[in-house]
Amino acid sequence: MVQIEITKKIKKNPIIIDGFPGIGLVATIATEFLIEHLGAKEVGTIKGAEIPPLVAIHDKKIVKPMGLFYDEKYNILILHVISGSTGIEWDLADLLLKKAEELGAKEIISLESVGVPGETKEGEVRSFFYANKEANAKKLAKIGCEPLVEGIIMGVTGALMQRANNVPLSCIFAETHSGLPDSKAAAKLIEVLDAYTVLDVDPKPLLESAEKFEKKIRQLLSKSKEAKTEAEKKKLSYVG
């Protein structure tokens, strides 16, 4: 059974921001950039038998499959994910909602990528939102984010959208058309998030260092997949 383990003290009433890998790895890139920009400190992880028993090593440091990072200045708890969550989406959604209630979280903000029907101007990245609280919806609309009218949302975000009855939930989507790491869409998420929460985060460095971030995330996810495959091989060898 999956569970959240927080080993360091954090304040009550935080904003929780999550970013699960999706199309273009947009949310993972965005949360990675946010953690680096804020200098957020690791305070815990999500663990359980269902989580791949692996870590990635990057720049001599351990990167856990699902790490929790905290910024005290803005009272933000960030969930940074580099592994898949297939089969445990409902469990993770329920876990996040339960922890949000325990902490008295002001809001859960889910960062996501989405493919949306319609024409997009050359070089333009559109952003969309879903919010289960009218006040938050109005705030997102005011900063130029469009309400998501058509689309299919899967994974943990889709589960959160169905079950977040008692917790304010806002989902910010950046449009992407690529299966490749998309820093431009990730930068759009950061731009909207900054306008929405006033974090003083400039997305320009993300665009300028796009290649660096994309390469890092690609390597982390590749290592995650390799380790999972190796673990499956070992499991088969035990049986055989």
C-alpha distance (Angstrom), angle and dihedral (degrees) to the residues before:
residue distance angle dihedral
M1 . . .
V2 3.80 . .
Q3 3.78 118.8 .
I4 3.79 138.9 175.3
E5 3.79 116.1 -117.8
I6 3.80 116.0 -165.3
T7 3.80 111.7 -178.6
K8 3.80 100.1 178.1
K9 3.77 131.6 58.0
I10 3.79 118.3 -97.9
K11 3.78 130.3 -179.7
K12 3.77 124.6 -99.3
N13 3.81 121.4 -103.5
P14 3.82 98.1 32.4
I15 3.78 127.0 166.9
I16 3.80 109.3 -115.9
I17 3.81 116.7 -147.4
D18 3.80 119.7 -171.2
G19 3.79 131.3 -173.2
F20 3.80 120.5 -173.6
P21 3.82 121.4 -175.2
G22 3.80 111.1 -94.4
I23 3.78 138.8 144.1
G24 3.79 108.5 -17.7
L25 3.83 91.0 1.8
V26 3.79 84.0 -98.9
A27 3.81 99.3 152.3
T28 3.81 93.2 44.4
I29 3.81 91.3 52.3
A30 3.82 91.1 46.3
T31 3.82 95.0 50.7
E32 3.82 90.8 44.6
F33 3.80 89.9 54.0
L34 3.81 92.0 44.6
I35 3.81 92.0 52.4
E36 3.80 91.9 49.6
H37 3.80 93.9 45.2
L38 3.81 95.1 48.9
G39 3.77 94.2 38.0
A40 3.80 88.1 -128.2
K41 3.81 114.6 -172.7
E42 3.79 125.3 -131.1
V43 3.80 109.4 -108.4
G44 3.78 104.0 165.6
T45 3.75 150.2 -33.3
I46 3.78 144.5 -125.1
K47 3.76 110.2 -108.7
G48 3.78 140.3 172.6
A49 3.78 142.8 121.3
E50 3.80 89.5 -79.2
I51 3.82 92.7 59.2
P52 3.84 113.1 87.2
P53 3.85 109.2 -99.7
L54 3.79 94.0 -123.9
V55 3.76 145.7 99.7
A56 3.77 129.9 -158.5
I57 3.79 121.2 -134.3
H58 3.79 116.1 -140.0
D59 3.79 124.8 168.9
K60 3.83 89.1 -11.3
K61 3.80 90.7 -57.1
I62 3.80 130.7 111.6
V63 3.80 116.3 -115.1
K64 3.81 111.8 -163.6
P65 3.82 122.7 -146.9
M66 3.81 91.1 -114.6
G67 3.79 114.2 15.8
L68 3.80 128.9 179.2
F69 3.81 118.5 -143.9
Y70 3.78 128.4 -174.1
D71 3.79 134.1 -154.9
E72 3.79 110.7 -164.7
K73 3.82 96.7 -167.6
Y74 3.81 93.4 62.8
N75 3.84 95.0 22.8
I76 3.80 92.3 -125.0
L77 3.79 126.5 155.2
I78 3.82 112.0 -159.1
L79 3.79 124.9 -161.9
H80 3.81 109.3 -154.3
V81 3.82 114.9 -169.2
I82 3.82 129.3 -170.6
S83 3.80 99.6 164.3
G84 3.78 132.2 70.4
S85 3.79 121.6 -99.1
T86 3.80 99.4 -156.5
G87 3.78 111.4 154.8
I88 3.81 96.8 12.4
E89 3.81 100.8 64.6
W90 3.82 94.4 114.9
D91 3.82 91.9 46.1
L92 3.80 92.2 51.1
A93 3.80 92.4 47.0
D94 3.81 91.8 50.2
L95 3.81 90.3 45.9
L96 3.79 93.0 52.4
L97 3.79 92.6 46.6
K98 3.80 92.3 48.9
K99 3.81 91.9 49.6
A100 3.80 90.3 46.6
E101 3.80 90.1 55.1
E102 3.82 92.0 46.4
L103 3.81 91.5 51.9
G104 3.78 93.7 41.3
A105 3.81 88.4 -122.8
K106 3.79 115.4 -159.8
E107 3.77 90.4 -142.7
I108 3.79 146.2 -25.2
I109 3.80 112.8 -125.5
S110 3.79 113.8 -163.5
L111 3.79 116.2 -161.6
E112 3.79 114.2 -152.1
S113 3.79 146.1 160.0
V114 3.76 122.4 -129.0
G115 3.77 139.6 -179.1
V116 3.81 109.8 -132.4
P117 3.82 127.3 -169.0
G118 3.79 116.2 -115.0
E119 3.77 141.5 61.1
T120 3.78 121.5 -57.7
K121 3.80 123.4 -160.9
E122 3.80 117.5 -115.8
G123 3.81 109.0 -79.8
E124 3.81 93.8 2.1
V125 3.80 121.1 128.9
R126 3.78 115.0 -163.4
S127 3.79 123.9 -150.7
F128 3.79 128.1 -150.9
F129 3.77 136.8 -176.4
Y130 3.77 146.1 -156.4
A131 3.81 120.2 -165.1
N132 3.79 129.5 175.8
K133 3.83 91.8 -154.9
E134 3.80 119.2 69.1
A135 3.81 93.7 -143.6
N136 3.80 91.7 55.9
A137 3.80 91.8 45.2
K138 3.81 90.4 53.8
K139 3.79 91.2 48.4
L140 3.80 92.6 51.5
A141 3.79 91.8 46.8
K142 3.80 90.3 49.8
I143 3.81 92.4 58.4
G144 3.80 91.4 53.1
C145 3.80 101.9 -95.5
E146 3.81 112.8 138.7
P147 3.81 123.8 -131.7
L148 3.79 111.0 -110.1
V149 3.79 104.6 -112.8
E150 3.81 100.7 168.8
G151 3.79 129.9 21.1
I152 3.78 146.9 98.0
I153 3.80 117.8 -108.6
M154 3.77 117.9 -166.4
G155 3.79 137.4 174.0
V156 3.79 127.3 32.0
T157 3.81 92.5 -23.7
G158 3.80 90.6 55.8
A159 3.80 89.7 49.8
L160 3.82 91.6 48.5
M161 3.80 91.0 51.0
Q162 3.79 89.3 56.3
R163 3.79 98.5 44.3
A164 3.81 107.1 32.4
N165 3.79 96.0 104.0
N166 3.79 99.4 135.1
V167 3.81 100.1 30.9
P168 3.83 126.2 68.0
L169 3.81 106.5 -113.4
S170 3.77 126.8 -171.2
C171 3.79 121.8 179.4
I172 3.80 119.7 -162.0
F173 3.80 116.0 -163.0
A174 3.80 128.4 -166.3
E175 3.77 117.7 -160.0
T176 3.79 116.1 -118.4
H177 3.78 131.9 170.5
S178 3.77 97.8 -173.7
G179 3.77 134.3 85.8
L180 3.81 86.9 -154.6
P181 3.81 122.4 90.0
D182 3.81 105.0 -74.7
S183 3.80 113.6 -158.1
K184 3.80 92.2 170.0
A185 3.82 90.3 62.6
A186 3.82 89.9 42.9
A187 3.80 89.3 53.4
K188 3.80 88.7 52.7
L189 3.80 89.6 55.4
I190 3.81 89.9 51.3
E191 3.81 91.1 48.2
V192 3.82 92.7 52.5
L193 3.82 92.9 41.2
D194 3.80 90.7 52.2
A195 3.80 92.9 50.2
Y196 3.80 90.7 46.3
T197 3.82 98.8 46.3
V198 3.83 102.3 21.6
L199 3.81 95.8 -127.9
D200 3.81 94.7 153.8
V201 3.82 90.5 -123.6
D202 3.80 116.9 156.1
P203 3.83 112.6 -151.6
K204 3.83 92.9 -161.4
P205 3.83 94.7 87.1
L206 3.80 88.3 54.6
L207 3.79 90.7 55.6
E208 3.79 91.4 44.4
S209 3.80 92.3 50.4
A210 3.80 94.2 36.1
E211 3.78 93.7 126.0
K212 3.80 91.8 51.3
F213 3.81 94.1 50.5
E214 3.79 94.5 42.2
K215 3.81 91.6 50.1
K216 3.81 91.9 47.9
I217 3.81 94.7 49.3
R218 3.81 91.8 44.0
Q219 3.81 90.4 52.6
L220 3.81 93.2 47.2
L221 3.80 93.2 50.4
S222 3.79 91.7 43.7
K223 3.80 90.6 53.2
S224 3.79 89.6 47.5
K225 3.81 91.9 53.5
E226 3.81 92.5 44.9
A227 3.78 92.3 51.3
K228 3.80 91.7 48.1
T229 3.82 91.0 50.8
E230 3.80 90.8 48.3
A231 3.81 91.0 49.8
E232 3.82 90.3 52.0
K233 3.82 90.4 50.6
K234 3.80 91.1 51.5
K235 3.81 90.2 48.7
L236 3.80 90.2 53.8
S237 3.81 91.4 47.7
Y238 3.82 90.0 54.9
V239 3.80 89.8 53.3
G240 3.79 93.7 45.2
